[in-house]
Amino acid sequence: MRTLGALRDVRRAWRLAQADAARARARAGHPAPSPDTVLVTESSWAYLASGYRPGEELLAAQTRHDINQTRADKERAKTEGEVWQ
C-alpha cells in the first residue's frame, strides 16, 4: 500500500520525465504538441461505508468472545486456581 506522499513523488518523477522528453523532442526539431490539446482531470470522492462486512462481523464477534472468555478464565484462575481438564 502506498501513501499519498509516495504516490505524489511517483507522479512528480513521471511529470519531470515527460517534461525532459518534451524538451529533448524540441531540441531535435520535432514539433511541439498542439496548443489546442487540453488535459481534463476529473476526480471525486464518495463515502461507501464503514464497519465490517457481514462475514467479517461474524469473525470479529467470535474473536471478541474468545478474548473476553480468555480474560475471564485468567481472572477466575487468580482466585480459584487453574481449571482441571
Secondary structure, DSSP 8 states (H G I E B T S, - for coil): ---HHHHHHHHHHHHHHHHHHHHHHHHTT-----TT--------------S--HHHHHHHHHHHHHHHHHHHHHHHHHHH-----
